[in-house]
Amino acid sequence: MVGQFRVVVVGGGFAGLTTALALAHKRSSVSVVLVEPQEHFLFTPLLYELLSGELQTWQVAPKLDHLLVGCGVAWLQDRVTSINRQTRCLTTGSGRELSFDRLVLACGGVLQSFGVPGVADHAVGFRTMADLRRLQHLVHRLQTRPHPLQRLAVVGAGASGVELACKLADLLAGKAVVELIEQGDKILAGSREFNRQQALAALQQRDVRLRCRSRVQVVAADHLTLLVQDQTETLPCAGVIWTAGLAMAPPPLLPAALVGPQGRLVCLADLRLAGEEAIFAAGDVAAVPDQSQQPLPATAQVAMQQAPVLARNILASLDGKSLQDFHWNDLGEMLSLGRGHAAITAKGLTMAGPTAAKLREATYMLRMPGAGHRLVAAVGWLGEHLRP
Ligand SMILES: Cc1cc2nc3c(=O)[nH]c(=O)nc-3n(C[C@H](O)[C@H](O)[C@H](O)COP(=O)(O)OP(=O)(O)OC[C@H]3O[C@@H](n4cnc5c(N)ncnc54)[C@H](O)[C@@H]3O)c2cc1C
């Protein structure tokens, strides 16, 4: 039986890594191959604390070879470039061909520029370790070579933009004005009201300049062009961080798969791709319907909850058993609002301030993938916080 079936997981983020670990833990008769080009897993909700130096790289971006040691998952450091659904074979960037009995597409999302000119050339994203390094470099330049009235613009006032603007304002401590630019009429359109009010107060305390109803038209090397109430404005700025959207770029499938809004792959509630027996998807790339047939949000919370159901369904499908539907349990929302400050709305509980910040970090330490890393990260975090 050993190695009779091969399950290939594409992408070692929240959905893919957690699914690969769950599969390997459940059944030794399935060989699990994880294809992921990056060296590390990235716990994105703590990327702000990595930027500010409140947490370390080993805690937030642990190396995959450490996470996978002794777990029974084979890691191929490569990128999947195409998938043939008929032959059940995929191709990678280095020219390898890999056959599979079951495939998991968990390749996440990428920056969405909405076709705005200049985003690719002049804006910094905030999704990857490469983005983080570019932003650290920019912050360092602004901190060490300040010019009067210099500005940093964060585009998009969703959770990432708001959290990042607060952290940047704390890091820059008055050396640059942080502008938060939003085309809608309010920040955090999808958030809980308590968190939105806390976020507004945090932005105000830090003198972040909030510009709602402002649409970015062009990003240039040293300025932005904005459309505000039918008027064009030019906003000089030393750097632009683009958090405004999410696009999908899964490897091409042959024949093509059904794609929904935002380019997400249309899935059934049991996480199979629509019209597929052998291919599953999870995380941001998967448009999985909720009870009212709306796609579930693209969050780490959803991705991590999908993993155990997905692992069970893959094994059930190999055994010819029936699959179960995924139901998301909304655990609430936690926002980082600057150094040592956070807001939480979860299951009827609301909380803000330094205690909320500690609770948020502790919760995330306990959600780290891999039992070994979870233990080391949690003990390391406790050690730092209990130090007199
Ligand atoms: C700054 C930030 C903060 C966030 N905060 C929160 C939060 O507080 N709470 C929350 O719930 N969510 C949060 N999110 C959203 C969360 O990060 C995503 O929903 C989550 O990462 C989705 O998991 P995933 O597995 O689908 O994708 P990812 O975690 O993005 O992983 C996808 C992986 O696939 C790999 N990959 C891509 N293409 C290929 C390919 N062709 N071949 C092989 N591998 C490939 C990538 O390298 C990547 O490692 C945040 C996101 C950001 C950017």
The ligand as a Tripos MOL2 file, in Angstrom:
@<TRIPOS>MOLECULE
LIG
   53    58     1     0     0
SMALL
NO_CHARGES

@<TRIPOS>ATOM
      1 C1         -0.4050   41.6300    5.0460 C.3       1 LIG1
      2 C2         -1.5190   40.6250    5.1240 C.ar      1 LIG1
      3 C3         -2.1800   40.4310    6.3260 C.ar      1 LIG1
      4 C4         -3.2060   39.5020    6.4190 C.ar      1 LIG1
      5 N1         -3.8370   39.3400    7.6150 N.ar      1 LIG1
      6 C5         -4.8050   38.3980    7.7350 C.ar      1 LIG1
      7 C6         -5.4680   38.2000    9.0010 C.ar      1 LIG1
      8 O1         -5.1950   38.9030    9.9780 O.2       1 LIG1
      9 N2         -6.3920   37.2090    9.0750 N.ar      1 LIG1
     10 C7         -6.7250   36.4230    8.0040 C.ar      1 LIG1
     11 O2         -7.5510   35.5170    8.1390 O.2       1 LIG1
     12 N3         -6.1320   36.6060    6.7980 N.ar      1 LIG1
     13 C8         -5.1940   37.5650    6.6370 C.ar      1 LIG1
     14 N4         -4.5850   37.7690    5.4110 N.ar      1 LIG1
     15 C9         -5.0130   36.9650    4.2500 C.3       1 LIG1
     16 C10        -4.2210   35.6590    4.2260 C.3       1 LIG1
     17 O3         -2.8470   35.9180    4.1440 O.3       1 LIG1
     18 C11        -4.6310   34.8290    3.0270 C.3       1 LIG1
     19 O4         -6.0270   34.6850    3.0170 O.3       1 LIG1
     20 C12        -3.9670   33.4700    3.1030 C.3       1 LIG1
     21 O5         -2.5790   33.6020    2.9820 O.3       1 LIG1
     22 C13        -4.4950   32.5340    2.0270 C.3       1 LIG1
     23 O6         -3.8460   31.3180    2.1210 O.3       1 LIG1
     24 P1         -3.5070   30.4900    0.8010 P.3       1 LIG1
     25 O7         -2.9170   29.2040    1.2500 O.co2     1 LIG1
     26 O8         -4.6690   30.4750   -0.1030 O.co2     1 LIG1
     27 O9         -2.4100   31.3810    0.0530 O.3       1 LIG1
     28 P2         -0.9790   31.8250    0.5150 P.3       1 LIG1
     29 O10        -0.8460   31.7810    1.9850 O.co2     1 LIG1
     30 O11        -0.7500   33.1180   -0.1850 O.co2     1 LIG1
     31 O12        -0.0070   30.7270   -0.0870 O.3       1 LIG1
     32 C14         0.0630   30.4830   -1.4640 C.3       1 LIG1
     33 C15         1.3990   29.8330   -1.7440 C.3       1 LIG1
     34 O13         1.3780   29.3060   -3.0610 O.3       1 LIG1
     35 C16         2.6430   29.5080   -3.6320 C.3       1 LIG1
     36 N5          2.4630   29.4800   -5.0910 N.ar      1 LIG1
     37 C17         1.8960   30.4360   -5.8860 C.ar      1 LIG1
     38 N6          1.8970   30.0380   -7.1670 N.ar      1 LIG1
     39 C18         2.4750   28.8150   -7.1980 C.ar      1 LIG1
     40 C19         2.7750   27.8970   -8.2370 C.ar      1 LIG1
     41 N7          2.4610   28.1500   -9.5370 N.pl3     1 LIG1
     42 N8          3.3940   26.7270   -7.9190 N.ar      1 LIG1
     43 C20         3.7000   26.4460   -6.6250 C.ar      1 LIG1
     44 N9          3.4380   27.2840   -5.5990 N.ar      1 LIG1
     45 C21         2.8360   28.4480   -5.8790 C.ar      1 LIG1
     46 C22         3.1030   30.8480   -3.1020 C.3       1 LIG1
     47 O14         4.5120   30.9670   -3.1640 O.3       1 LIG1
     48 C23         2.5680   30.7990   -1.6770 C.3       1 LIG1
     49 O15         3.5240   30.3370   -0.7630 O.3       1 LIG1
     50 C24        -3.5700   38.7240    5.2870 C.ar      1 LIG1
     51 C25        -2.9000   38.9280    4.0740 C.ar      1 LIG1
     52 C26        -1.8830   39.8650    3.9910 C.ar      1 LIG1
     53 C27        -1.1710   40.0680    2.6770 C.3       1 LIG1
@<TRIPOS>BOND
     1     1     2 1
     2     2     3 ar
     3     2    52 ar
     4     3     4 ar
     5     4     5 ar
     6     4    50 ar
     7     5     6 ar
     8     6     7 ar
     9     6    13 1
    10     7     8 2
    11     7     9 ar
    12     9    10 ar
    13    10    11 2
    14    10    12 ar
    15    12    13 ar
    16    13    14 ar
    17    14    15 1
    18    14    50 ar
    19    15    16 1
    20    16    17 1
    21    16    18 1
    22    18    19 1
    23    18    20 1
    24    20    21 1
    25    20    22 1
    26    22    23 1
    27    23    24 1
    28    24    25 2
    29    24    26 1
    30    24    27 1
    31    27    28 1
    32    28    29 2
    33    28    30 1
    34    28    31 1
    35    31    32 1
    36    32    33 1
    37    33    34 1
    38    33    48 1
    39    34    35 1
    40    35    36 1
    41    35    46 1
    42    36    37 ar
    43    36    45 ar
    44    37    38 ar
    45    38    39 ar
    46    39    40 ar
    47    39    45 ar
    48    40    41 1
    49    40    42 ar
    50    42    43 ar
    51    43    44 ar
    52    44    45 ar
    53    46    47 1
    54    46    48 1
    55    48    49 1
    56    50    51 ar
    57    51    52 ar
    58    52    53 1
@<TRIPOS>SUBSTRUCTURE
     1 LIG1         1 GROUP 0 **** ****
